[in-house]
């Protein structure tokens, strides 16, 4: 009968909608790093490649920011891995809440994060990075409840497609060099890669 057919169609549509929802959920789980909810390395790199191609096609600047938690090994050694994990989550949360809708954050390694800022100049990215750095310094340690007065800071390295990187990996490599310079330069600061030179950004 017609009524039975309508019901079957409705049931099929409902079943289909449920499959789509489950697929979305699986995709979300497969693309996220569970403790931090940031994109995992594979998913992040996919988004990075897309943004990189887009910036090339539209001739807009794309900036990459590498962030590394300072003295992380010391936190782990002194307070244990559970506290280390909490510190990583606290930093991830500080970084994520400070982003604009167009930005993307990935967990790149143990205590290292990589962010991309599309359609953003180096000057704007530097301001963003410094704001994130300050947010981590003021908030991350406080969020680790089990240790009072845990000081948590990050070092940041920035690169921009304006300096000729031909691939996302080259852009990451430039940001990495700037990050290394930030570590060497006393930590808890932002350094930028400019034409083969690392430049410290004024607070």
C-alpha positions as CSV (number, residue, x, y, z in Angstrom):
1,X,0.0,0.0,0.0
2,X,1.0,3.6,-0.4
3,X,1.2,4.2,3.4
4,X,3.6,1.3,3.8
5,X,5.8,2.7,0.9
6,X,5.9,6.2,2.4
7,X,6.9,4.7,5.7
8,X,9.7,2.6,4.1
9,X,11.0,5.6,2.2
10,X,11.0,7.6,5.5
11,X,12.8,4.8,7.3
12,X,15.4,4.6,4.5
13,X,16.0,8.3,4.7
14,X,16.3,8.2,8.4
15,X,18.8,5.2,8.1
16,X,20.7,7.1,5.5
17,X,20.9,10.3,7.7
18,X,22.2,8.2,10.5
19,X,24.9,6.6,8.4
20,X,26.0,10.1,7.2
21,X,26.0,11.3,10.9
22,X,28.2,8.3,11.9
23,X,30.5,8.8,9.0
24,X,31.0,12.5,10.0
25,X,31.7,11.4,13.5
26,X,34.2,8.8,12.3
27,X,35.9,11.4,10.1
28,X,36.0,13.8,13.1
29,X,37.5,11.0,15.3
30,X,40.0,10.0,12.6
31,X,41.1,13.6,12.0
32,X,41.5,14.8,15.6
33,X,44.1,14.2,18.3
34,X,41.9,13.0,21.2
35,X,43.4,14.8,24.2
36,X,43.7,18.2,22.6
37,X,40.9,18.1,20.0
38,X,43.3,19.7,17.5
39,X,43.7,18.2,14.1
40,X,46.2,15.3,14.0
41,X,49.2,15.6,11.8
42,X,47.7,13.9,8.8
43,X,44.5,15.8,8.8
44,X,46.3,19.1,9.5
45,X,48.7,18.6,6.6
46,X,45.7,18.0,4.3
47,X,44.2,21.3,5.3
48,X,47.6,23.0,5.1
49,X,48.1,21.7,1.5
50,X,44.7,23.0,0.5
51,X,45.3,26.4,2.0
52,X,48.7,26.6,0.5
53,X,47.4,26.0,-3.0
54,X,44.6,28.5,-2.4
55,X,47.1,31.2,-1.3
56,X,49.1,30.5,-4.4
57,X,46.1,30.7,-6.7
58,X,44.7,33.8,-5.1
59,X,48.1,35.4,-4.6
60,X,47.5,36.0,-0.9
61,X,49.9,35.7,2.0
62,X,49.7,32.5,4.2
63,X,51.6,32.4,7.5
64,X,52.6,29.3,9.4
65,X,53.3,29.3,13.2
66,X,55.2,26.7,15.1
67,X,54.6,26.6,18.8
68,X,56.6,24.6,21.3
69,X,56.0,24.3,25.1
70,X,59.1,25.6,26.9
71,X,61.0,23.3,29.3
72,X,58.4,20.6,28.8
73,X,60.7,17.7,29.7
74,X,61.3,19.4,33.1
75,X,57.6,19.5,33.8
76,X,57.3,15.8,32.8
77,X,60.3,14.8,34.9
78,X,59.3,16.9,37.9
79,X,55.5,16.3,38.1
80,X,54.9,13.2,35.9
81,X,53.2,12.5,32.6
82,X,49.7,13.1,33.8
83,X,50.6,16.7,34.6
84,X,52.5,16.9,31.4
85,X,49.4,15.8,29.5
86,X,47.3,18.4,31.4
87,X,49.8,21.1,30.4
88,X,49.6,20.1,26.7
89,X,45.8,20.2,26.9
90,X,45.9,23.6,28.6
91,X,48.2,25.1,26.0
92,X,46.1,23.6,23.2
93,X,42.9,25.1,24.7
94,X,44.6,28.5,25.0
95,X,45.8,28.4,21.4
96,X,42.4,27.1,20.0
97,X,40.3,29.7,21.7
98,X,42.4,32.6,20.4
99,X,41.9,31.6,16.7
100,X,39.8,33.2,14.0
101,X,37.5,31.0,11.9
102,X,39.9,30.9,9.0
103,X,42.8,29.6,11.1
104,X,43.7,26.0,11.6
105,X,45.6,24.3,14.4
106,X,47.3,20.9,14.5
107,X,49.1,18.9,17.1
108,X,52.4,18.4,15.3
109,X,54.4,16.4,17.8
110,X,54.5,15.7,21.5
111,X,54.5,19.3,22.9
112,X,54.5,21.0,19.5
113,X,51.7,22.6,17.6
114,X,51.5,24.0,14.1
115,X,49.0,26.7,13.0
116,X,48.1,28.3,9.7
117,X,46.8,31.8,9.2
118,X,45.5,32.2,5.6
119,X,45.1,35.6,4.0
120,X,47.3,37.0,6.8
121,X,50.4,39.2,6.5
122,X,53.5,38.5,8.5
123,X,52.8,41.6,10.7
124,X,49.3,40.4,11.5
125,X,50.5,36.9,12.2
126,X,53.2,38.2,14.5
127,X,50.5,40.1,16.5
128,X,48.3,37.0,16.6
129,X,51.3,34.9,17.8
130,X,52.2,37.3,20.5
131,X,48.6,37.4,21.7
132,X,48.5,33.6,21.9
133,X,51.9,33.6,23.6
134,X,50.6,36.0,26.3
135,X,47.4,34.0,26.7
136,X,49.3,30.8,27.3
137,X,51.6,32.6,29.8
138,X,48.7,34.0,31.8
139,X,46.2,31.1,31.5
140,X,47.8,27.7,30.8
141,X,49.6,27.2,34.1
142,X,46.4,28.1,36.1
143,X,44.4,25.5,34.2
144,X,46.7,22.7,35.5
145,X,44.8,22.2,38.8
146,X,47.0,19.5,40.3
147,X,50.1,21.7,40.5
148,X,49.8,25.2,42.0
149,X,51.7,28.0,40.2
150,X,52.9,25.9,37.3
151,X,54.5,28.4,34.9
152,X,53.8,27.4,31.4
153,X,55.1,29.4,28.4
154,X,55.7,28.7,24.7
155,X,58.2,29.7,22.1
156,X,56.9,30.6,18.7
157,X,58.4,30.7,15.2
158,X,56.6,32.3,12.2
159,X,57.1,32.0,8.4
160,X,55.2,33.5,5.5
161,X,54.7,32.5,1.9
162,X,55.9,36.0,1.1
163,X,59.5,34.7,1.5
164,X,59.2,32.2,-1.3
165,X,58.5,28.8,0.2
166,X,57.5,26.5,-2.6
167,X,55.8,23.8,-0.5
168,X,54.0,23.6,2.8
169,X,57.0,21.6,4.2
170,X,59.4,24.4,3.2
171,X,57.1,26.8,5.0
172,X,57.0,24.6,8.1
173,X,60.8,24.3,7.9
174,X,61.2,28.0,7.9
175,X,58.9,28.4,10.9
176,X,60.8,25.6,12.6
177,X,64.1,27.5,12.2
178,X,62.4,30.6,13.6
179,X,61.1,28.5,16.5
180,X,64.7,27.2,17.2
181,X,65.9,30.8,17.2
182,X,63.1,31.7,19.7
183,X,64.3,28.9,22.0
184,X,67.9,30.1,21.7
185,X,66.8,33.7,22.2
186,X,65.5,32.9,25.8
187,X,62.1,31.3,25.2
188,X,58.7,32.7,25.7
189,X,59.1,34.9,22.7
190,X,58.1,35.1,19.0
191,X,60.7,35.0,16.2
192,X,60.0,35.4,12.5
193,X,61.8,34.0,9.4
194,X,62.6,36.8,7.0
195,X,64.7,36.2,3.9
196,X,66.9,33.6,5.6
197,X,67.3,35.6,8.8
198,X,65.5,35.0,12.1
199,X,64.1,38.3,13.5
200,X,63.0,38.7,17.1
201,X,59.7,40.5,17.3
202,X,59.4,43.2,20.0
203,X,56.9,42.5,22.8
